[in-house]
Amino acid sequence: MARKKFEELDLCDPFLFAAALEDEVICRLILEMILGRPIAKIRVHAEHTILYSSDFRSVRLDIYASDEVQVEYDIEMQNEDEHNLPKRSRYYQGEMDITSLKPGEDFKSLRPCFIIFICTFDPFGKGLYRYTFENKCLETELSLGDEVQKIFLNTKGIHTEGVSEELIHLLKCMENSTDTCAAEAKNATIQKIHSRIKEMKKNRNLGVRYMQMEELLKKREQEGIVEGERRFGELALKLSETGREKEIIEAASNPKLRQALYREFGL
């Protein structure tokens, strides 16, 4: 399916999401709606390295932000359910802790941190718009007090209890970043975010960066296809030399690979 033009992107697109959250005003307003409290002026540190998933379905552009009271935030848009968010959140926490503590500093100097995933799917299947996790004692429910909170937001939520209307509208606008959706929210903060993003879409440099990223993605994808075909050919040749094609194919753990090899050998 053809990708949208830059000016047509919704905020859930990883490229636009990363570009938008590099704007410190947008980043602060979104964080305030997610956490339900005012936040001091923040500084955004964006990871400009583009990382590609193995099948080129997504681009990961994480945003790290810190505010004036030394709280750290890691925010990521997630469009594919790769069933690894709990372990990824654990990894990100460790990464943030390592970079925030200088050699020789006491562990008390570790800053409070929030790890936030905004998902266009329900990561835990309970229909909530928001899932919040903290470390607690299983026996007493006593909080560990490590000042770490992991938040998973779900644009497909259905249960509104315990979540603000403005956050629900924000999540809807993530997937449908149109004038109509922003107007339906009847929320000044969402309107301000939408207005700034509309201006951002007029930025020619951002549009060029987006096109360059698209071209690179297509190139890498084509390279992957060619390499995959080469390896498949080598595998088929080796199988044909064994005389035990069917037996070996049936032992393969990957069902797609089994089907492809069955077709190759007419089995």
Summary of the structure (lengths in Angstrom):
residues: 267
radius of gyration: 22.6
end to end distance: 31.7
largest distance: 70.4
contacts: 716
relative contact order: 0.12
helix: 48%
strand: 16%
